[in-house]
Amino acid sequence: MNSTSTPTKSYRTSRRLLWLALFMIVVIGLTIVITPIWLIQPFQPQTPRALEVSYVMRRMSPIVTIIASIAVLLVVVWLWRKSRWFGKAFAVLVTLPLFAATWMARQNHFEWMFRPDVNISYAPPDTVNYINDDDMVLSVTRSGEAVAYPVRLMAYHHLVQDVVGGTPIVATY
């Protein structure tokens, strides 16, 4: 066998390093997107440090995932030329989660979980029978108009968009 038909040791080493780089880039891209989702769980307690880390990662994730996706594409193109079909298929399968994370980095999954109610209507307190006298309310007074939002009814969405005293507001707690 001549020297052109057998891969040299340095060639095999460089291909292994490229595969390792591919995995590491994908792991970094997935980590920066999945960690904030894991740390910020709406119905679980969070520490201030976990929230701080999560918000930093959420801010960085759009640019980091784009850079990671471009780097992965370059590595895959380099590996593609001398890979067999199963190597090519494996490279594509490894990169798909990163591309999904790149898309997810630009989403707010909490908006999917807590969609604002578009059919909210308000009624005077003496006409409703689903609020007790001891229910906690969030009250807003603006330009002589006062409104109260029952916390029990706001508990799922946490947000109510309204106009109070001619001023648009978002009531939340």
N, C-alpha and C positions, 0 to 999 in steps of 0.2 A: 504494500500500500504506500502511495506517495504522501508527501507532507501536506498536500492540498486536500486530501480526502479525509484525513483524521483531524478532529479539532485539537488544537494545542491546549496545553494546560491553562495558559493565560486566557484563552478564548472561553474555555469552560468556566473559569473563575469569574470572568467579567459577565457572562450570562447569569451565573448564580447571583452575583451582586445586583444585576438588573432586576431579577425576580424578587430578591430581598427588598430592593428599593420600591418595587411595585407594591408589595405587601405593606411596607412601612408607610408609604404615602396614603394608601387606602385606609389604613388603621388611623392615621392622624386625621384624615378628613371625616371619618365616621365618629371618632372620639369627640371632635369639637362640636358636632351636631347632636350626638346622642347624650353626652354628659349633662347639658342643661335640661334636656327633656327628663332625664332620670332624677336630677336633683330638685327640680321645681315641680313637685307633685302637689296639685291644688288641695288635696284633702289630707295631706301629711304635714307635720311640722318641718320647717326648714330653719337652718342656722343662718345667721347673718353672713358668715363666711361662704357658705354654699351658695347663697343668693348672689353674693358679689362675684364669685367665680363664674356662676352661670350667666350673669349678665355680661361679663367681659367676653366669655366664649360666644354668646349669642351675637354680640357686636362684631366679633372677629370672624365668625363662621362664613359669612358670604364671600369675603375676599379669600380666606384660607381655602375654602372648597373650590373656588375657581382656579386658584394657583395649583392646588392638588390635582384637579381634573386635567389641566393643561400638562402638568408634569407626567401624569399617568398616561395620557395620550402619547406623549413623546416616547416614554418607555415602551409602551405597547407597540408603537410603530417600529421601534428599534428591534424588539424581540420578534415581531411578526415575520420579518424577512427570512429568518432561518429557523422558524418553528414549524413543527408538523401540525396537522389539523387539530390534534387534541391539545397541543400547547396554545394554539390560537383560540380555541374554544375556552380553555381554562382562563386565559388572559381576559377575554371578554367577560366571563362570569365573575371574575375577581373585581373588575372595574365597575360593574353595574351598581353595586351598593354605594359606591362613591358618587356616581352620577345621581342616584336617588337622594343621597345626603346633600348634594349640591343644590338640588331643587328644594329639599326640606329646609335648608338654611335660610331660604327666602320666604318661608311660611310662618304663620303664627298659629301653631296647633291649638293654643288655648281658645282662639276664636272659633275653631271647629267644635271644641268641647262645650263652650259656653256661648252659643249663638244668641245675640240679642233678640228679645221678643219684639216682633214688629206690630203685634196687635194689642198693645197695652192701652187700657182705657182707665180713666179715673172717675171716681164718684165721690160725692159728699159723704163724710163719715156716718151720717145718720141714715144713709140708704143702703149700707152694706152690712151683711151679717157674717162675714168671714174674718172680721177683725175684733179681737177682744180688747177690753179696756186696759189690760196689762201687757199688751203686745208692744214690743219695742219698735219705734219708728225713727226714720231719718227725716228730719224736718228742714225745710229751706224756706226762708222768707226773703223776698226780693221786691222792691218797689211796691210795697203794700200788699202783695199777694203771698199767701203762705200755703205750702203743700207739705204732705207727710207721706213717706214711702214706707210701708211695713217691711221691716227687715226680714221677716219670715218669708215674704213673697219675693224679696230681692235676693234671697240667699243663693239661688242657683246661678243667676246671671251676674250678680254683683254690680250691674250697671243699669241705669234708667236714663234714657235721653228724654228731656222734657223742655218746655219753655215756661219759666216762672217770672212773672212780672215783665214780660216782653224780652227776657234774656234767655237764650238757649243755654242749657246746663246739661251736665252728665252727673247724676247723683250716684255715688258709690261709697263703699265703706271699706 
